[in-house]
């Protein structure tokens, strides 16, 4: 969207909405990705967050959302302060592109470690990449750091989604993923509000302190909550919940 806004500020939002609508309809038309319907299993039907590990994933997704919401506001504020607002849009576009590339690479990789450990690795990598933003001095440094940090974002979210899918019964899969999306959305709202409030009333504060705080929250939750994510299912080859044959267990 940043690139589109640089070309014409009036076409950015309509184009994003159009692309989202097309993607939503295309995915909805893929029956092969639907899990089998099981009407005999009523566990956790309306209480997905009571499943062991799900509160950790919800809280982690909230932290991700908070970091993203704060980052969007902070990058533009930093670029405006530097007198180059269009470059702020370019920096966000670099973050999004790097995230997409990271997601593609992660999706093509073979699983070598358990999913809960992959979450720790991805969240820690994201945290390490975000912390240097506290000391950034110009837009060039900002773009480089966002290009590096963005590569961890999509893999981290994919791992959270995969864990939610593995932890929840098939009949509660949609509800479980809905909670993950809700956590991310609530985080984005909170991060945006807090960062905007900081920019308005606090002078001489590090621009990216809110993003760093949310990233630190994600690391704390992931490390503290990892034991609740360790189940025998999670130590198999990561498959979709509706796969017919599970992979061999890890030793």
N, C-alpha and C positions, 0 to 999 in steps of 0.2 A: 504494500500500500504506500510505503514511503516513496518508492520510485514513481508511482502513479501521481502522487501529490506534487512531486517535483515537476512533472509534465503539465498537469492540470489539476488544481485542487478540487475541482468539481466532479471528477470522475473516480477518485479514489474509493470512496465509500460505496457508491453503486456497483463498481466492479467487484469489490470484495463480497458484497451481498450476492451478486450474481454467481460468482465462483462457488461460494458456500452452498447456494441453492442447488447448483448443478451437481456438486460433489455429494450432497445429502441425498438427492434423488437417485444418483448412480449407486451409492452404497446401499440404499434401501432396496434396490432392485437385485441385490446379490443374495439369493436364498441359500447358496452353498455355505455361507458363513454363519447361518443360524444354528444354534445348539439344539439338540433334540429336546422336545417338550416332555417333561416328566411330571405328570399330575399326581404321582403317588408320594413324592417327597415334599413335605410341607415345612421342613426345617428353615428357620430364619426368613420365612416368607415376607414378613413385614418388619423385621428387626435385623437388617443387614449389619448395622453397626455393632451388634452384639457378637458378631463372629470374631473369633480371636484373630488379631492382627489388623482388622479393618479400621478401627479408630486410629491406628498408627498411619495407615495409608491415607486416610481422610486428612489427618493433621499435616502430613507431608505435602499433600496436594494443595492444602491451604497455604503452606509456606512457599511453595512454588509460585502460586498465584500472586501472593503478596510481593514476592521478589520481582515478578514480571510487571505488575501494575506500577510499582515504585520506579522500576527501571525505565519504563516508557516515559514517565513524567520527568525523571531526573535527566535523561539523555537530552530531551528537548530543552529543559531549563539550562543545562550546561552549554548547549549549542547557542541558545539565545544570548546567554551571558558572554559568549565568545564572539558574538556578532555574526554567526554563520548558521542560522536556523535550518536551511536546507541540508546542511551536512549532518545535522542531528537525525533527519529522516533517513539519510544514507546510512548512518551508523546503525539505526534500528533495522534497516533492511539487511545489513551485513549480519547482524545477530540472528535474524530469521533465516537467512540463507545458510549460515553456519549450522543452525539447529537442524534444518532439513538435511544437510549433508551428513551431520552426525547421526541422524535417524536412519538414513539409508545405509551407512556403514555398519551401524549396530544391527540392523535387520539382516545384513548379509553375513554377519559373523557367526561362527559356530559357538555353541555354549560350552564354556570350559569351567565355569564356577557356578555355584548355586545362586539362585535368583536373589535371595536376600542379601548375599554378599555383593552381587552386582549393584544392588541399590545403594549400598554403602559406598562403593567405589564411585558410582556416578554422582551421587550427592556430594561427596567429599571433593571430587574434581570440580564440580560446579562452584562450590564454596571457595576453593583455592583460586579459581579463575575470577570470581567476583570481588574478593578482598582487595586486589590491587587497584580497583576502581576508586577506592578511597583516596588514592594518592595520584590520580591522573591529573596532568597539567595542561594538556592540549587535546584537540580533537583527533589528531593523528594517533596518539597513544590510546585514546578512547576506542577508536575503530579497531585497532589491533587487538585490544583486550576483549572487545565484544565478539570479534571474529573467533577468538580462541574459546571464550566462555560459552558461546552459543552452541558449540559442538556437543556439550554435555546436556543441553536442555532436553532435546527430544528423546535421547536414550533414557534419561532419568524418568520422564513422564511415561515412556513406553514400559519401563520396568514396573512402575507403580500400577499402571493399568493391568499388566500381565499378572502381577501378584494378586490384585483384586479379583481378577477372573479365576485364578486358581483357588483362592480361598473360599469363594462363594459357590453354592450349589448352582447347577445349570438354570434352574427355574428362577433364581434370584440374580442372575448375571446382569440383566439390564438395570436392575435397581442398584446393584453394587457399583457399576460403572457410572450410574447417575449420581451417586454420592461423591465419587471421585471428581466428576465434572463440577458438581456443586461446590466442593471444597476449593477447587481451582478458581471458580467464579467469585466466591466470597473473598478469597485471598486477593484477587485482582482488585476488587472494590476497596478492600481495606488498605492495600498498598498504595493505590492511587490517592485515596483520601489523606492518608498519613503523609505521603510525600508532598502533596499539594499544600497541606497545612504547614509542614516544615519549611517549604519554600517561601510561604507567605509571611510567617511570623518570626522565624528564627534566622538571624543574620550570621554570616560567616560560619555556617555549618558545612561539614563535608557533604557534597551533593548526593553521594551514593550511600550514605549511611543507612538509610531505610532498607535499600536492597541488600546491603551486607548483613543487616540484622535479620531479615527474613531468610537469607541463605544460611546464616548461622543457626537459626531455628530449625531448618530442614536437617542440617547435620546432626544437631542434638537429638532430634526425634528419631532419625534413622539409626543412629548408633545405639540409643537407649531402647528403641523398640525392635531392633533386629531379632532378639530371641523369640518374640511372639510371632515372627514370620517364618520360623524354621519348623517346617512340618515335612514328613516323608515325601509328600507330593512335590514340594519345592526343590527337592534334590534329584529330581528326574530331569530329563531333557525338556526344556520349556516348549510346550505345545499349546494349542488353543484348547479351551475347555471341552470342545466337542470332537477332539481328535479320537479316532477309533482305537489307536494303539499307543500306549504310553511308551516313552523311551526307556532305555535301560537305566537303572539307578546308578548314581555316582558312588564311588568308594573313596 
